[in-house]
C-alpha cells in the first residue's frame, strides 16, 4: 500500500465510464456502502478484498461528511485492472501527514483512525488538495496485486 500526496489526483491511465457517481450526505452513507459493494462485485472484486474496499470507502466517505462540509462526491471507476474510488469534499483539506503511521490507540487519540484503516485495507491511497477541500482516491487491484 502507498500514499501519494503531491500534485493533482492521479487519474487511471485508461479512463472508463464511472460505475457509480453521486453526491452524498450523512443520510446516504448506508446506501452508499451497499452500492459500492454491488459495483465492486459486478466489476469482479472478490471477497475478502471487496469487503475491505467497501469499508475503506465507507471510512473516507464518513470523513468527508464529518470534516469536509457535510457532503461529498464519489466517483467509482474500473480501469487498468483496478477499482478507483475518488471521494471529494468541500472542507478545509488535509495532507497525508495527518494519516498516522501506526494505528491510533487510546493513548494517541482517535484522530486519523479511518484514514489509517483505509490505507491499510487498499492497495493505494492518494490524497490531493482540490481547489476547495480534498480528494482521496482509493485503489484496489481486481487480481489481488497492487496496480501501478
N, CA, C and O atoms as a GROMACS GRO file, in nm:
protein
  592
    1UNK      N    1   0.084  -0.116   0.000
    1UNK     CA    2   0.000   0.000   0.000
    1UNK      C    3   0.088   0.122   0.000
    1UNK      O    4   0.198   0.121   0.055
    2UNK      N    5   0.039   0.229  -0.062
    2UNK     CA    6   0.118   0.350  -0.068
    2UNK      C    7   0.026   0.471  -0.057
    2UNK      O    8  -0.095   0.461  -0.078
    3UNK      N    9   0.086   0.583  -0.025
    3UNK     CA   10   0.013   0.708  -0.020
    3UNK      C   11   0.090   0.809  -0.103
    3UNK      O   12   0.210   0.828  -0.083
    4UNK      N   13   0.022   0.873  -0.196
    4UNK     CA   14   0.081   0.975  -0.280
    4UNK      C   15   0.008   1.104  -0.251
    4UNK      O   16  -0.115   1.105  -0.244
    5UNK      N   17   0.082   1.214  -0.232
    5UNK     CA   18   0.015   1.338  -0.194
    5UNK      C   19   0.054   1.460  -0.274
    5UNK      O   20  -0.007   1.565  -0.256
    6UNK      N   21   0.151   1.451  -0.360
    6UNK     CA   22   0.190   1.573  -0.431
    6UNK      C   23   0.123   1.576  -0.568
    6UNK      O   24   0.113   1.475  -0.637
    7UNK      N   25   0.079   1.695  -0.605
    7UNK     CA   26   0.016   1.713  -0.735
    7UNK      C   27  -0.131   1.680  -0.733
    7UNK      O   28  -0.187   1.646  -0.628
    8UNK      N   29  -0.193   1.689  -0.849
    8UNK     CA   30  -0.336   1.661  -0.859
    8UNK      C   31  -0.363   1.512  -0.842
    8UNK      O   32  -0.270   1.432  -0.849
    9UNK      N   33  -0.490   1.475  -0.818
    9UNK     CA   34  -0.522   1.333  -0.805
    9UNK      C   35  -0.479   1.256  -0.930
    9UNK      O   36  -0.496   1.304  -1.041
   10UNK      N   37  -0.425   1.136  -0.910
   10UNK     CA   38  -0.388   1.051  -1.022
   10UNK      C   39  -0.514   1.000  -1.090
   10UNK      O   40  -0.608   0.956  -1.023
   11UNK      N   41  -0.515   1.006  -1.219
   11UNK     CA   42  -0.627   0.953  -1.296
   11UNK      C   43  -0.586   0.816  -1.350
   11UNK      O   44  -0.468   0.793  -1.377
   12UNK      N   45  -0.682   0.725  -1.367
   12UNK     CA   46  -0.649   0.597  -1.430
   12UNK      C   47  -0.592   0.621  -1.569
   12UNK      O   48  -0.633   0.714  -1.638
   13UNK      N   49  -0.498   0.537  -1.611
   13UNK     CA   50  -0.438   0.551  -1.744
   13UNK      C   51  -0.542   0.534  -1.853
   13UNK      O   52  -0.537   0.600  -1.956
   14UNK      N   53  -0.637   0.444  -1.830
   14UNK     CA   54  -0.742   0.418  -1.926
   14UNK      C   55  -0.876   0.458  -1.864
   14UNK      O   56  -0.941   0.375  -1.802
   15UNK      N   57  -0.916   0.584  -1.881
   15UNK     CA   58  -1.041   0.627  -1.819
   15UNK      C   59  -1.160   0.549  -1.874
   15UNK      O   60  -1.164   0.514  -1.992
   16UNK      N   61  -1.254   0.522  -1.789
   16UNK     CA   62  -1.375   0.450  -1.825
   16UNK      C   63  -1.495   0.526  -1.774
   16UNK      O   64  -1.483   0.617  -1.693
   17UNK      N   65  -1.611   0.489  -1.823
   17UNK     CA   66  -1.735   0.545  -1.772
   17UNK      C   67  -1.748   0.504  -1.625
   17UNK      O   68  -1.727   0.388  -1.591
   18UNK      N   69  -1.783   0.599  -1.539
   18UNK     CA   70  -1.796   0.564  -1.397
   18UNK      C   71  -1.898   0.453  -1.372
   18UNK      O   72  -2.004   0.450  -1.435
   19UNK      N   73  -1.866   0.364  -1.281
   19UNK     CA   74  -1.960   0.262  -1.236
   19UNK      C   75  -2.063   0.324  -1.143
   19UNK      O   76  -2.178   0.279  -1.135
   20UNK      N   77  -2.019   0.428  -1.072
   20UNK     CA   78  -2.106   0.494  -0.974
   20UNK      C   79  -2.056   0.637  -0.959
   20UNK      O   80  -1.936   0.662  -0.948
   21UNK      N   81  -2.148   0.731  -0.960
   21UNK     CA   82  -2.115   0.872  -0.944
   21UNK      C   83  -2.229   0.936  -0.867
   21UNK      O   84  -2.343   0.933  -0.911
   22UNK      N   85  -2.198   0.994  -0.751
   22UNK     CA   86  -2.304   1.052  -0.670
   22UNK      C   87  -2.252   1.154  -0.571
   22UNK      O   88  -2.134   1.154  -0.535
   23UNK      N   89  -2.342   1.240  -0.529
   23UNK     CA   90  -2.318   1.334  -0.420
   23UNK      C   91  -2.389   1.276  -0.299
   23UNK      O   92  -2.501   1.226  -0.311
   24UNK      N   93  -2.327   1.281  -0.182
   24UNK     CA   94  -2.384   1.217  -0.064
   24UNK      C   95  -2.372   1.305   0.060
   24UNK      O   96  -2.287   1.393   0.069
   25UNK      N   97  -2.462   1.277   0.154
   25UNK     CA   98  -2.459   1.336   0.287
   25UNK      C   99  -2.467   1.225   0.389
   25UNK      O  100  -2.464   1.107   0.353
   26UNK      N  101  -2.478   1.260   0.515
   26UNK     CA  102  -2.477   1.159   0.621
   26UNK      C  103  -2.589   1.056   0.603
   26UNK      O  104  -2.568   0.937   0.630
   27UNK      N  105  -2.706   1.100   0.558
   27UNK     CA  106  -2.819   1.007   0.542
   27UNK      C  107  -2.797   0.907   0.429
   27UNK      O  108  -2.866   0.806   0.422
   28UNK      N  109  -2.702   0.935   0.341
   28UNK     CA  110  -2.676   0.848   0.226
   28UNK      C  111  -2.570   0.743   0.251
   28UNK      O  112  -2.550   0.654   0.168
   29UNK      N  113  -2.499   0.751   0.363
   29UNK     CA  114  -2.384   0.662   0.388
   29UNK      C  115  -2.423   0.514   0.384
   29UNK      O  116  -2.353   0.437   0.318
   30UNK      N  117  -2.530   0.468   0.451
   30UNK     CA  118  -2.563   0.324   0.443
   30UNK      C  119  -2.588   0.278   0.300
   30UNK      O  120  -2.539   0.172   0.260
   31UNK      N  121  -2.662   0.354   0.221
   31UNK     CA  122  -2.688   0.318   0.083
   31UNK      C  123  -2.563   0.324  -0.003
   31UNK      O  124  -2.545   0.242  -0.092
   32UNK      N  125  -2.477   0.421   0.024
   32UNK     CA  126  -2.351   0.434  -0.048
   32UNK      C  127  -2.268   0.307  -0.030
   32UNK      O  128  -2.213   0.254  -0.126
   33UNK      N  129  -2.262   0.260   0.092
   33UNK     CA  130  -2.184   0.138   0.121
   33UNK      C  131  -2.238   0.020   0.041
   33UNK      O  132  -2.161  -0.057  -0.016
   34UNK      N  133  -2.370   0.005   0.037
   34UNK     CA  134  -2.431  -0.106  -0.038
   34UNK      C  135  -2.404  -0.092  -0.188
   34UNK      O  136  -2.370  -0.191  -0.254
   35UNK      N  137  -2.418   0.029  -0.242
   35UNK     CA  138  -2.397   0.050  -0.385
   35UNK      C  139  -2.252   0.027  -0.426
   35UNK      O  140  -2.226  -0.030  -0.531
   36UNK      N  141  -2.157   0.071  -0.343
   36UNK     CA  142  -2.015   0.046  -0.373
   36UNK      C  143  -1.988  -0.104  -0.373
   36UNK      O  144  -1.916  -0.154  -0.460
   37UNK      N  145  -2.045  -0.176  -0.278
   37UNK     CA  146  -2.029  -0.321  -0.272
   37UNK      C  147  -2.084  -0.390  -0.395
   37UNK      O  148  -2.022  -0.482  -0.449
   38UNK      N  149  -2.202  -0.347  -0.439
   38UNK     CA  150  -2.262  -0.406  -0.559
   38UNK      C  151  -2.177  -0.379  -0.683
   38UNK      O  152  -2.155  -0.469  -0.764
   39UNK      N  153  -2.131  -0.256  -0.698
   39UNK     CA  154  -2.047  -0.221  -0.814
   39UNK      C  155  -1.915  -0.297  -0.811
   39UNK      O  156  -1.867  -0.342  -0.915
   40UNK      N  157  -1.856  -0.311  -0.692
   40UNK     CA  158  -1.730  -0.384  -0.680
   40UNK      C  159  -1.749  -0.530  -0.717
   40UNK      O  160  -1.663  -0.590  -0.782
   41UNK      N  161  -1.861  -0.589  -0.675
   41UNK     CA  162  -1.890  -0.728  -0.710
   41UNK      C  163  -1.908  -0.743  -0.861
   41UNK      O  164  -1.854  -0.836  -0.921
   42UNK      N  165  -1.983  -0.651  -0.924
   42UNK     CA  166  -2.005  -0.656  -1.069
   42UNK      C  167  -1.874  -0.639  -1.145
   42UNK      O  168  -1.858  -0.694  -1.254
   43UNK      N  169  -1.780  -0.563  -1.089
   43UNK     CA  170  -1.652  -0.541  -1.155
   43UNK      C  171  -1.558  -0.661  -1.138
   43UNK      O  172  -1.456  -0.670  -1.205
   44UNK      N  173  -1.594  -0.754  -1.048
   44UNK     CA  174  -1.513  -0.875  -1.030
   44UNK      C  175  -1.422  -0.874  -0.910
   44UNK      O  176  -1.334  -0.960  -0.899
   45UNK      N  177  -1.441  -0.781  -0.818
   45UNK     CA  178  -1.359  -0.780  -0.696
   45UNK      C  179  -1.415  -0.884  -0.599
   45UNK      O  180  -1.528  -0.872  -0.553
   46UNK      N  181  -1.334  -0.985  -0.569
   46UNK     CA  182  -1.378  -1.097  -0.486
   46UNK      C  183  -1.358  -1.066  -0.338
   46UNK      O  184  -1.277  -0.981  -0.300
   47UNK      N  185  -1.433  -1.137  -0.256
   47UNK     CA  186  -1.413  -1.131  -0.111
   47UNK      C  187  -1.282  -1.201  -0.078
   47UNK      O  188  -1.244  -1.291  -0.153
   48UNK      N  189  -1.212  -1.166   0.027
   48UNK     CA  190  -1.246  -1.064   0.125
   48UNK      C  191  -1.205  -0.923   0.084
   48UNK      O  192  -1.234  -0.827   0.156
   49UNK      N  193  -1.137  -0.910  -0.031
   49UNK     CA  194  -1.090  -0.777  -0.073
   49UNK      C  195  -1.206  -0.682  -0.098
   49UNK      O  196  -1.194  -0.561  -0.074
   50UNK      N  197  -1.319  -0.734  -0.147
   50UNK     CA  198  -1.434  -0.648  -0.170
   50UNK      C  199  -1.481  -0.584  -0.040
   50UNK      O  200  -1.507  -0.464  -0.035
   51UNK      N  201  -1.491  -0.663   0.065
   51UNK     CA  202  -1.531  -0.610   0.196
   51UNK      C  203  -1.432  -0.507   0.247
   51UNK      O  204  -1.472  -0.406   0.306
   52UNK      N  205  -1.304  -0.532   0.226
   52UNK     CA  206  -1.201  -0.435   0.267
   52UNK      C  207  -1.218  -0.303   0.191
   52UNK      O  208  -1.211  -0.195   0.250
   53UNK      N  209  -1.239  -0.313   0.061
   53UNK     CA  210  -1.255  -0.193  -0.022
   53UNK      C  211  -1.378  -0.114   0.021
   53UNK      O  212  -1.372   0.008   0.035
   54UNK      N  213  -1.489  -0.182   0.041
   54UNK     CA  214  -1.613  -0.116   0.081
   54UNK      C  215  -1.594  -0.046   0.216
   54UNK      O  216  -1.640   0.067   0.233
   55UNK      N  217  -1.528  -0.111   0.310
   55UNK     CA  218  -1.504  -0.050   0.440
   55UNK      C  219  -1.414   0.073   0.426
   55UNK      O  220  -1.439   0.175   0.491
   56UNK      N  221  -1.312   0.065   0.344
   56UNK     CA  222  -1.222   0.179   0.323
   56UNK      C  223  -1.298   0.297   0.263
   56UNK      O  224  -1.281   0.411   0.308
   57UNK      N  225  -1.381   0.272   0.162
   57UNK     CA  226  -1.461   0.378   0.101
   57UNK      C  227  -1.555   0.437   0.204
   57UNK      O  228  -1.571   0.559   0.212
   58UNK      N  229  -1.618   0.353   0.283
   58UNK     CA  230  -1.709   0.398   0.389
   58UNK      C  231  -1.638   0.493   0.485
   58UNK      O  232  -1.692   0.598   0.520
   59UNK      N  233  -1.519   0.458   0.528
   59UNK     CA  234  -1.444   0.542   0.623
   59UNK      C  235  -1.411   0.678   0.563
   59UNK      O  236  -1.424   0.780   0.630
   60UNK      N  237  -1.368   0.680   0.437
   60UNK     CA  238  -1.334   0.806   0.372
   60UNK      C  239  -1.460   0.890   0.350
   60UNK      O  240  -1.457   1.012   0.368
   61UNK      N  241  -1.570   0.826   0.312
   61UNK     CA  242  -1.696   0.899   0.293
   61UNK      C  243  -1.745   0.959   0.425
   61UNK      O  244  -1.791   1.073   0.428
   62UNK      N  245  -1.735   0.884   0.533
   62UNK     CA  246  -1.773   0.937   0.666
   62UNK      C  247  -1.686   1.057   0.703
   62UNK      O  248  -1.736   1.155   0.758
   63UNK      N  249  -1.557   1.050   0.673
   63UNK     CA  250  -1.467   1.163   0.698
   63UNK      C  251  -1.511   1.286   0.619
   63UNK      O  252  -1.510   1.398   0.671
   64UNK      N  253  -1.549   1.264   0.492
   64UNK     CA  254  -1.592   1.376   0.409
   64UNK      C  255  -1.713   1.446   0.470
   64UNK      O  256  -1.720   1.569   0.471
   65UNK      N  257  -1.808   1.368   0.519
   65UNK     CA  258  -1.928   1.426   0.579
   65UNK      C  259  -1.895   1.496   0.710
   65UNK      O  260  -1.939   1.608   0.734
   66UNK      N  261  -1.816   1.429   0.795
   66UNK     CA  262  -1.788   1.483   0.928
   66UNK      C  263  -1.694   1.603   0.926
   66UNK      O  264  -1.715   1.700   0.998
   67UNK      N  265  -1.591   1.597   0.844
   67UNK     CA  266  -1.488   1.701   0.846
   67UNK      C  267  -1.484   1.787   0.720
   67UNK      O  268  -1.412   1.887   0.715
   68UNK      N  269  -1.560   1.750   0.619
   68UNK     CA  270  -1.548   1.817   0.490
   68UNK      C  271  -1.668   1.896   0.444
   68UNK      O  272  -1.688   1.914   0.324
   69UNK      N  273  -1.747   1.945   0.537
   69UNK     CA  274  -1.856   2.033   0.497
   69UNK      C  275  -1.993   1.968   0.491
   69UNK      O  276  -2.088   2.033   0.448
   70UNK      N  277  -2.006   1.844   0.533
   70UNK     CA  278  -2.138   1.781   0.541
   70UNK      C  279  -2.180   1.700   0.421
   70UNK      O  280  -2.275   1.622   0.429
   71UNK      N  281  -2.111   1.716   0.308
   71UNK     CA  282  -2.142   1.637   0.190
   71UNK      C  283  -2.012   1.598   0.120
   71UNK      O  284  -1.905   1.650   0.150
   72UNK      N  285  -2.025   1.506   0.028
   72UNK     CA  286  -1.910   1.464  -0.051
   72UNK      C  287  -1.955   1.420  -0.188
   72UNK      O  288  -2.074   1.403  -0.214
   73UNK      N  289  -1.858   1.400  -0.276
   73UNK     CA  290  -1.884   1.350  -0.410
   73UNK      C  291  -1.800   1.224  -0.429
   73UNK      O  292  -1.682   1.223  -0.396
   74UNK      N  293  -1.862   1.121  -0.481
   74UNK     CA  294  -1.795   0.992  -0.501
   74UNK      C  295  -1.801   0.956  -0.649
   74UNK      O  296  -1.906   0.968  -0.713
   75UNK      N  297  -1.688   0.910  -0.700
   75UNK     CA  298  -1.681   0.855  -0.837
   75UNK      C  299  -1.606   0.723  -0.827
   75UNK      O  300  -1.492   0.720  -0.781
   76UNK      N  301  -1.670   0.615  -0.871
   76UNK     CA  302  -1.610   0.482  -0.871
   76UNK      C  303  -1.593   0.438  -1.016
   76UNK      O  304  -1.689   0.436  -1.093
   77UNK      N  305  -1.469   0.404  -1.053
   77UNK     CA  306  -1.438   0.361  -1.189
   77UNK      C  307  -1.362   0.229  -1.187
   77UNK      O  308  -1.294   0.195  -1.090
   78UNK      N  309  -1.375   0.156  -1.296
   78UNK     CA  310  -1.299   0.033  -1.320
   78UNK      C  311  -1.205   0.063  -1.435
   78UNK      O  312  -1.249   0.084  -1.548
   79UNK      N  313  -1.075   0.066  -1.407
   79UNK     CA  314  -0.976   0.096  -1.510
   79UNK      C  315  -0.843   0.034  -1.472
   79UNK      O  316  -0.811   0.020  -1.354
   80UNK      N  317  -0.766  -0.003  -1.573
   80UNK     CA  318  -0.630  -0.054  -1.551
   80UNK      C  319  -0.627  -0.174  -1.456
   80UNK      O  320  -0.533  -0.188  -1.378
   81UNK      N  321  -0.729  -0.260  -1.461
   81UNK     CA  322  -0.732  -0.380  -1.377
   81UNK      C  323  -0.757  -0.352  -1.230
   81UNK      O  324  -0.724  -0.434  -1.144
   82UNK      N  325  -0.817  -0.236  -1.201
   82UNK     CA  326  -0.839  -0.198  -1.061
   82UNK      C  327  -0.966  -0.114  -1.049
   82UNK      O  328  -1.016  -0.059  -1.147
   83UNK      N  329  -1.015  -0.106  -0.927
   83UNK     CA  330  -1.121  -0.011  -0.895
   83UNK      C  331  -1.056   0.114  -0.839
   83UNK      O  332  -0.966   0.106  -0.755
   84UNK      N  333  -1.102   0.229  -0.885
   84UNK     CA  334  -1.053   0.359  -0.840
   84UNK      C  335  -1.173   0.432  -0.783
   84UNK      O  336  -1.269   0.458  -0.856
   85UNK      N  337  -1.171   0.467  -0.656
   85UNK     CA  338  -1.281   0.539  -0.595
   85UNK      C  339  -1.229   0.673  -0.544
   85UNK      O  340  -1.147   0.678  -0.452
   86UNK      N  341  -1.280   0.782  -0.605
   86UNK     CA  342  -1.244   0.918  -0.563
   86UNK      C  343  -1.355   0.974  -0.477
   86UNK      O  344  -1.472   0.972  -0.515
   87UNK      N  345  -1.317   1.024  -0.360
   87UNK     CA  346  -1.410   1.091  -0.270
   87UNK      C  347  -1.358   1.232  -0.249
   87UNK      O  348  -1.246   1.252  -0.201
   88UNK      N  349  -1.440   1.330  -0.285
   88UNK     CA  350  -1.402   1.471  -0.272
   88UNK      C  351  -1.497   1.539  -0.175
   88UNK      O  352  -1.613   1.500  -0.162
   89UNK      N  353  -1.447   1.642  -0.108
   89UNK     CA  354  -1.531   1.720  -0.018
   89UNK      C  355  -1.496   1.868  -0.029
   89UNK      O  356  -1.404   1.905  -0.101
   90UNK      N  357  -1.570   1.951   0.043
   90UNK     CA  358  -1.551   2.095   0.040
   90UNK      C  359  -1.497   2.149   0.171
   90UNK      O  360  -1.515   2.267   0.202
   91UNK      N  361  -1.432   2.064   0.249
   91UNK     CA  362  -1.381   2.105   0.380
   91UNK      C  363  -1.248   2.179   0.372
   91UNK      O  364  -1.206   2.221   0.264
   92UNK      N  365  -1.184   2.193   0.487
   92UNK     CA  366  -1.057   2.268   0.494
   92UNK      C  367  -0.939   2.194   0.431
   92UNK      O  368  -0.834   2.254   0.409
   93UNK      N  369  -0.954   2.066   0.402
   93UNK     CA  370  -0.847   1.988   0.343
   93UNK      C  371  -0.747   1.938   0.446
   93UNK      O  372  -0.747   1.982   0.561
   94UNK      N  373  -0.663   1.846   0.404
   94UNK     CA  374  -0.558   1.790   0.488
   94UNK      C  375  -0.452   1.730   0.398
   94UNK      O  376  -0.472   1.719   0.277
   95UNK      N  377  -0.342   1.691   0.456
   95UNK     CA  378  -0.235   1.626   0.381
   95UNK      C  379  -0.209   1.489   0.441
   95UNK      O  380  -0.262   1.455   0.547
   96UNK      N  381  -0.128   1.411   0.373
   96UNK     CA  382  -0.102   1.273   0.415
   96UNK      C  383  -0.037   1.265   0.552
   96UNK      O  384  -0.045   1.160   0.617
   97UNK      N  385   0.029   1.372   0.600
   97UNK     CA  386   0.092   1.363   0.732
   97UNK      C  387  -0.012   1.351   0.843
   97UNK      O  388   0.024   1.321   0.957
   98UNK      N  389  -0.139   1.375   0.812
   98UNK     CA  390  -0.246   1.354   0.910
   98UNK      C  391  -0.273   1.205   0.931
   98UNK      O  392  -0.325   1.166   1.036
   99UNK      N  393  -0.238   1.123   0.834
   99UNK     CA  394  -0.261   0.979   0.843
   99UNK      C  395  -0.153   0.919   0.931
   99UNK      O  396  -0.035   0.921   0.894
  100UNK      N  397  -0.190   0.865   1.047
  100UNK     CA  398  -0.088   0.810   1.138
  100UNK      C  399  -0.012   0.692   1.076
  100UNK      O  400  -0.069   0.615   0.999
  101UNK      N  401   0.114   0.680   1.111
  101UNK     CA  402   0.195   0.568   1.063
  101UNK      C  403   0.155   0.438   1.132
  101UNK      O  404   0.164   0.331   1.072
  102UNK      N  405   0.110   0.448   1.256
  102UNK     CA  406   0.064   0.331   1.332
  102UNK      C  407  -0.080   0.352   1.372
  102UNK      O  408  -0.130   0.464   1.373
  103UNK      N  409  -0.147   0.243   1.404
  103UNK     CA  410  -0.288   0.250   1.443
  103UNK      C  411  -0.306   0.342   1.564
  103UNK      O  412  -0.241   0.323   1.666
  104UNK      N  413  -0.395   0.442   1.552
  104UNK     CA  414  -0.422   0.527   1.668
  104UNK      C  415  -0.486   0.444   1.778
  104UNK      O  416  -0.575   0.362   1.753
  105UNK      N  417  -0.442   0.466   1.898
  105UNK     CA  418  -0.498   0.394   2.011
  105UNK      C  419  -0.547   0.490   2.117
  105UNK      O  420  -0.554   0.611   2.094
  106UNK      N  421  -0.582   0.436   2.231
  106UNK     CA  422  -0.634   0.519   2.339
  106UNK      C  423  -0.534   0.625   2.383
  106UNK      O  424  -0.573   0.737   2.416
  107UNK      N  425  -0.407   0.593   2.384
  107UNK     CA  426  -0.306   0.689   2.429
  107UNK      C  427  -0.273   0.795   2.324
  107UNK      O  428  -0.230   0.905   2.359
  108UNK      N  429  -0.292   0.762   2.197
  108UNK     CA  430  -0.257   0.857   2.091
  108UNK      C  431  -0.378   0.932   2.037
  108UNK      O  432  -0.363   1.021   1.953
  109UNK      N  433  -0.497   0.898   2.084
  109UNK     CA  434  -0.618   0.966   2.038
  109UNK      C  435  -0.682   0.894   1.922
  109UNK      O  436  -0.629   0.795   1.870
  110UNK      N  437  -0.794   0.945   1.882
  110UNK     CA  438  -0.872   0.881   1.776
  110UNK      C  439  -0.848   0.942   1.638
  110UNK      O  440  -0.885   0.881   1.538
  111UNK      N  441  -0.788   1.058   1.631
  111UNK     CA  442  -0.773   1.129   1.504
  111UNK      C  443  -0.697   1.046   1.402
  111UNK      O  444  -0.590   0.993   1.430
  112UNK      N  445  -0.754   1.035   1.283
  112UNK     CA  446  -0.686   0.966   1.174
  112UNK      C  447  -0.712   0.817   1.166
  112UNK      O  448  -0.658   0.751   1.077
  113UNK      N  449  -0.793   0.762   1.256
  113UNK     CA  450  -0.816   0.617   1.258
  113UNK      C  451  -0.876   0.568   1.126
  113UNK      O  452  -0.830   0.468   1.071
  114UNK      N  453  -0.978   0.637   1.074
  114UNK     CA  454  -1.042   0.594   0.949
  114UNK      C  455  -0.949   0.601   0.830
  114UNK      O  456  -0.949   0.512   0.745
  115UNK      N  457  -0.869   0.707   0.824
  115UNK     CA  458  -0.773   0.720   0.714
  115UNK      C  459  -0.664   0.615   0.725
  115UNK      O  460  -0.622   0.557   0.624
  116UNK      N  461  -0.617   0.589   0.847
  116UNK     CA  462  -0.516   0.485   0.868
  116UNK      C  463  -0.571   0.350   0.822
  116UNK      O  464  -0.504   0.275   0.751
  117UNK      N  465  -0.694   0.320   0.863
  117UNK     CA  466  -0.756   0.193   0.826
  117UNK      C  467  -0.773   0.182   0.674
  117UNK      O  468  -0.745   0.078   0.616
  118UNK      N  469  -0.818   0.289   0.612
  118UNK     CA  470  -0.836   0.289   0.467
  118UNK      C  471  -0.705   0.263   0.395
  118UNK      O  472  -0.702   0.190   0.295
  119UNK      N  473  -0.597   0.322   0.444
  119UNK     CA  474  -0.465   0.298   0.384
  119UNK      C  475  -0.425   0.152   0.399
  119UNK      O  476  -0.366   0.095   0.308
  120UNK      N  477  -0.455   0.091   0.512
  120UNK     CA  478  -0.418  -0.048   0.536
  120UNK      C  479  -0.498  -0.145   0.449
  120UNK      O  480  -0.446  -0.248   0.406
  121UNK      N  481  -0.625  -0.112   0.422
  121UNK     CA  482  -0.715  -0.204   0.354
  121UNK      C  483  -0.706  -0.201   0.202
  121UNK      O  484  -0.752  -0.294   0.135
  122UNK      N  485  -0.648  -0.095   0.145
  122UNK     CA  486  -0.645  -0.082  -0.001
  122UNK      C  487  -0.502  -0.094  -0.052
  122UNK      O  488  -0.405  -0.091   0.024
  123UNK      N  489  -0.490  -0.109  -0.183
  123UNK     CA  490  -0.358  -0.120  -0.243
  123UNK      C  491  -0.289   0.015  -0.254
  123UNK      O  492  -0.166   0.024  -0.248
  124UNK      N  493  -0.368   0.122  -0.268
  124UNK     CA  494  -0.310   0.255  -0.277
  124UNK      C  495  -0.412   0.357  -0.231
  124UNK      O  496  -0.532   0.343  -0.256
  125UNK      N  497  -0.363   0.460  -0.164
  125UNK     CA  498  -0.448   0.572  -0.125
  125UNK      C  499  -0.374   0.699  -0.164
  125UNK      O  500  -0.262   0.722  -0.119
  126UNK      N  501  -0.438   0.781  -0.247
  126UNK     CA  502  -0.382   0.909  -0.289
  126UNK      C  503  -0.461   1.020  -0.221
  126UNK      O  504  -0.584   1.013  -0.212
  127UNK      N  505  -0.392   1.122  -0.174
  127UNK     CA  506  -0.455   1.237  -0.111
  127UNK      C  507  -0.406   1.360  -0.184
  127UNK      O  508  -0.286   1.384  -0.194
  128UNK      N  509  -0.500   1.439  -0.236
  128UNK     CA  510  -0.464   1.561  -0.309
  128UNK      C  511  -0.560   1.672  -0.270
  128UNK      O  512  -0.680   1.651  -0.257
  129UNK      N  513  -0.505   1.789  -0.252
  129UNK     CA  514  -0.590   1.906  -0.226
  129UNK      C  515  -0.658   1.946  -0.355
  129UNK      O  516  -0.597   1.949  -0.462
  130UNK      N  517  -0.786   1.977  -0.343
  130UNK     CA  518  -0.860   2.028  -0.457
  130UNK      C  519  -0.861   2.180  -0.451
  130UNK      O  520  -0.795   2.240  -0.365
  131UNK      N  521  -0.933   2.244  -0.541
  131UNK     CA  522  -0.948   2.389  -0.536
  131UNK      C  523  -1.007   2.427  -0.400
  131UNK      O  524  -0.969   2.528  -0.341
  132UNK      N  525  -1.099   2.348  -0.354
  132UNK     CA  526  -1.155   2.357  -0.219
  132UNK      C  527  -1.160   2.214  -0.168
  132UNK      O  528  -1.199   2.123  -0.242
  133UNK      N  529  -1.122   2.193  -0.045
  133UNK     CA  530  -1.132   2.059   0.012
  133UNK      C  531  -1.020   1.967  -0.032
  133UNK      O  532  -0.910   2.010  -0.066
  134UNK      N  533  -1.051   1.839  -0.030
  134UNK     CA  534  -0.952   1.736  -0.058
  134UNK      C  535  -1.015   1.627  -0.143
  134UNK      O  536  -1.137   1.607  -0.140
  135UNK      N  537  -0.931   1.556  -0.218
  135UNK     CA  538  -0.975   1.440  -0.295
  135UNK      C  539  -0.893   1.321  -0.247
  135UNK      O  540  -0.770   1.322  -0.255
  136UNK      N  541  -0.961   1.220  -0.197
  136UNK     CA  542  -0.896   1.095  -0.156
  136UNK      C  543  -0.934   0.990  -0.259
  136UNK      O  544  -1.052   0.968  -0.286
  137UNK      N  545  -0.832   0.925  -0.316
  137UNK     CA  546  -0.857   0.819  -0.414
  137UNK      C  547  -0.806   0.689  -0.354
  137UNK      O  548  -0.691   0.677  -0.314
  138UNK      N  549  -0.896   0.591  -0.350
  138UNK     CA  550  -0.863   0.456  -0.304
  138UNK      C  551  -0.857   0.365  -0.425
  138UNK      O  552  -0.945   0.370  -0.512
  139UNK      N  553  -0.754   0.282  -0.432
  139UNK     CA  554  -0.735   0.193  -0.546
  139UNK      C  555  -0.719   0.050  -0.495
  139UNK      O  556  -0.644   0.024  -0.401
  140UNK      N  557  -0.793  -0.041  -0.560
  140UNK     CA  558  -0.785  -0.182  -0.523
  140UNK      C  559  -0.776  -0.263  -0.652
  140UNK      O  560  -0.868  -0.262  -0.734
  141UNK      N  561  -0.665  -0.335  -0.669
  141UNK     CA  562  -0.647  -0.420  -0.785
  141UNK      C  563  -0.744  -0.537  -0.783
  141UNK      O  564  -0.764  -0.599  -0.678
  142UNK      N  565  -0.803  -0.568  -0.896
  142UNK     CA  566  -0.901  -0.678  -0.903
  142UNK      C  567  -0.834  -0.814  -0.890
  142UNK      O  568  -0.896  -0.910  -0.845
  143UNK      N  569  -0.708  -0.823  -0.930
  143UNK     CA  570  -0.640  -0.953  -0.929
  143UNK      C  571  -0.567  -0.980  -0.798
  143UNK      O  572  -0.502  -1.084  -0.785
  144UNK      N  573  -0.577  -0.892  -0.702
  144UNK     CA  574  -0.514  -0.914  -0.574
  144UNK      C  575  -0.379  -0.848  -0.558
  144UNK      O  576  -0.323  -0.851  -0.448
  145UNK      N  577  -0.326  -0.790  -0.662
  145UNK     CA  578  -0.198  -0.721  -0.653
  145UNK      C  579  -0.216  -0.573  -0.665
  145UNK      O  580  -0.318  -0.525  -0.715
  146UNK      N  581  -0.118  -0.500  -0.618
  146UNK     CA  582  -0.123  -0.354  -0.625
  146UNK      C  583  -0.105  -0.308  -0.769
  146UNK      O  584  -0.010  -0.350  -0.836
  147UNK      N  585  -0.195  -0.222  -0.818
  147UNK     CA  586  -0.179  -0.167  -0.953
  147UNK      C  587  -0.068  -0.064  -0.954
  147UNK      O  588  -0.020  -0.022  -0.849
  148UNK      N  589  -0.027  -0.023  -1.074
  148UNK     CA  590   0.077   0.081  -1.087
  148UNK      C  591   0.031   0.211  -1.027
  148UNK      O  592   0.105   0.309  -1.029
   0.00000   0.00000   0.00000
